[in-house]
Structure formats: structure tokens, C-alpha cells
Amino acid sequence: MEANARINGQVDYRAGDGPLLRVPQGPCTVEPGADSAVLSWEEEGKAMSTAIPRADYDRFVKEGRIVLRGG
């Protein structure tokens, strides 16, 4: 189920085999699944999204880097 969230700290992801990239701080939506979570945000007027491993997502939430809203 998709939820509104806010990125409040360093949240990195890897695009394929490339370097680590950072999700910018600010509003986003998250759609957690069994194995991964999809983060979606807007950057410079463009819609962006990435899937991160569920273990990383859970750690980011626990550490306060991703703050869920209205949940």
C-alpha cells in the first residue's frame, strides 16, 4: 500500500551496477513490498523512482531517515 513519506537523512540507492545515488531530502511516496520498497519523488521537475531492498528500507525507517506520514 502506497504511503506518503519524507526523506530526512541520507538514503542511497544503486542504479543497476552503477555508483550509489542519493534520494534528495523532501517529500516522497513509498510502496513497501515483501522483498523491496519503491520510493518515488520529484527532482528538478522530473518524476523519479527506485526500488531498494526491504532490509535497507526498514533500516532507514528505524533510523529516521525515512519518516512515514499519516500512518
Order of alpha helices (4+ residues) and beta strands (2+ residues): beta-beta-beta-beta-beta-beta-alpha-beta
